[in-house]
């Protein structure tokens, strides 16, 4: 079962892979649009890892997005999915 955009946004909020300080600032919707883009890419057949990489590259630029440990984020999201 894939994560919905809402579930993915919450998981990204919890992980805050871009260090936006969304948790500290209570910005619960910080990753909403990003999650929707990732889900859209997944629906088009992209792997989770490619969808994450492409989306973060598009939103934040390659230089910032390359800081993310995408395989670790994928594992964290898989663990999140198994608890739902």
KEKE-3310 file (N, C-alpha, C; in steps of 0.2 Angstrom, whole numbers, plus 5000, padded with zeros to 4 digits):
npx = (5004:5003:5009:4997:4996:4993:4998:5011:5015:5015:5024:5035:5036:5038:5051:5058:5067:5074:5078:5069:5065:5051:5045:5048:5043:5029:5024:5014:5009:5020:5026:5016:5013:5024:5023:5012:5017:5026:5018:5011:5021:5024:5012:5014:5022:5036:5049:5050:5061:5067:5056:5057:5070:5069:5058:5063:5074:5068:5061:5070:5082:5096:5109:5105:5096:5104:5109:5101:5099:5093:5091:5090:5079:5069:5069:5064:5052:5046:5045:5036:5025:5022:5017:5005)
npy = (4994:5011:5027:5040:5057:5065:5057:5055:5069:5071:5062:5067:5079:5075:5070:5080:5082:5093:5102:5113:5118:5116:5108:5114:5127:5124:5122:5113:5111:5111:5102:5098:5101:5097:5083:5080:5081:5071:5059:5060:5058:5045:5038:5039:5030:5031:5025:5026:5031:5038:5047:5055:5060:5067:5076:5084:5089:5098:5106:5112:5113:5106:5106:5109:5098:5087:5084:5076:5060:5050:5035:5032:5040:5034:5021:5026:5031:5019:5012:5020:5018:5005:5006:5011)
npz = (5000:4995:5002:5005:4998:5009:5020:5016:5016:5030:5035:5029:5035:5048:5046:5040:5029:5022:5031:5035:5047:5050:5060:5072:5070:5068:5056:5048:5035:5027:5018:5010:4996:4990:4993:4986:4973:4973:4975:4963:4953:4957:4953:4940:4938:4942:4953:4971:4976:4964:4962:4974:4973:4960:4963:4974:4968:4959:4967:4976:4970:4963:4970:4984:4986:4984:4997:5004:5010:5001:5000:5014:5018:5010:5016:5029:5026:5021:5033:5040:5032:5035:5048:5047)
capx = (5000:5007:5006:4993:4999:4993:5002:5018:5017:5016:5030:5041:5036:5042:5058:5061:5074:5077:5079:5066:5062:5044:5042:5049:5038:5023:5021:5012:5008:5026:5028:5010:5013:5030:5021:5007:5021:5029:5013:5010:5027:5023:5007:5016:5027:5042:5051:5049:5068:5067:5051:5060:5076:5067:5054:5067:5078:5064:5058:5075:5088:5100:5114:5102:5093:5109:5111:5097:5101:5087:5089:5088:5073:5065:5068:5060:5045:5043:5043:5030:5020:5020:5014:4998)
capy = (5000:5017:5032:5045:5063:5067:5053:5057:5075:5071:5058:5072:5084:5072:5069:5087:5081:5099:5106:5119:5119:5116:5106:5119:5132:5122:5123:5106:5110:5113:5097:5096:5102:5092:5076:5079:5080:5064:5055:5061:5054:5038:5036:5039:5024:5031:5022:5031:5035:5043:5052:5059:5064:5072:5082:5088:5093:5103:5111:5115:5114:5100:5107:5108:5092:5081:5083:5071:5053:5047:5028:5032:5043:5029:5016:5029:5031:5012:5010:5024:5015:4999:5007:5014)
capz = (5000:4995:5006:5001:4999:5016:5024:5014:5019:5037:5036:5027:5041:5054:5044:5038:5025:5019:5037:5035:5054:5050:5066:5077:5068:5068:5049:5047:5028:5024:5013:5006:4988:4988:4994:4980:4967:4973:4973:4956:4950:4958:4949:4933:4937:4945:4959:4976:4976:4959:4963:4979:4970:4955:4966:4978:4964:4956:4972:4980:4966:4964:4975:4990:4986:4985:5004:5006:5010:4998:5002:5021:5018:5007:5022:5034:5023:5021:5040:5041:5028:5039:5054:5045)
cpx = (5004:5004:5002:4998:4999:4997:5009:5020:5018:5022:5036:5041:5040:5049:5062:5067:5077:5078:5076:5064:5055:5041:5043:5045:5031:5020:5020:5011:5014:5028:5022:5011:5019:5027:5016:5011:5024:5024:5011:5015:5026:5018:5008:5021:5034:5043:5050:5056:5069:5062:5054:5065:5073:5063:5058:5072:5074:5062:5064:5082:5093:5106:5111:5100:5098:5111:5107:5099:5094:5086:5087:5081:5067:5063:5063:5053:5042:5041:5037:5024:5017:5017:5007:4993)
cpy = (5006:5022:5037:5052:5066:5064:5055:5064:5075:5067:5063:5077:5082:5071:5075:5086:5087:5104:5113:5122:5119:5113:5111:5125:5130:5122:5116:5105:5111:5109:5095:5096:5097:5085:5075:5077:5073:5059:5054:5057:5047:5035:5036:5033:5025:5028:5028:5035:5040:5049:5057:5063:5069:5078:5086:5092:5099:5108:5115:5116:5108:5100:5106:5100:5086:5080:5078:5064:5050:5040:5028:5035:5038:5023:5019:5029:5024:5010:5014:5020:5008:5000:5010:5008)
cpz = (5000:5000:5002:5002:5006:5021:5023:5017:5026:5039:5034:5032:5046:5052:5043:5034:5023:5025:5037:5042:5054:5057:5072:5076:5068:5061:5046:5039:5024:5018:5009:4999:4986:4988:4988:4974:4967:4972:4966:4951:4951:4954:4942:4932:4940:4952:4965:4976:4970:4960:4968:4976:4965:4958:4970:4974:4961:4961:4975:4976:4968:4969:4982:4991:4987:4992:5007:5005:5008:5000:5009:5021:5015:5013:5027:5032:5023:5028:5042:5038:5032:5045:5053:5045)
residu = (UNK:UNK:UNK:UNK:UNK:UNK:UNK:UNK:UNK:UNK:UNK:UNK:UNK:UNK:UNK:UNK:UNK:UNK:UNK:UNK:UNK:UNK:UNK:UNK:UNK:UNK:UNK:UNK:UNK:UNK:UNK:UNK:UNK:UNK:UNK:UNK:UNK:UNK:UNK:UNK:UNK:UNK:UNK:UNK:UNK:UNK:UNK:UNK:UNK:UNK:UNK:UNK:UNK:UNK:UNK:UNK:UNK:UNK:UNK:UNK:UNK:UNK:UNK:UNK:UNK:UNK:UNK:UNK:UNK:UNK:UNK:UNK:UNK:UNK:UNK:UNK:UNK:UNK:UNK:UNK:UNK:UNK:UNK:UNK)
# end
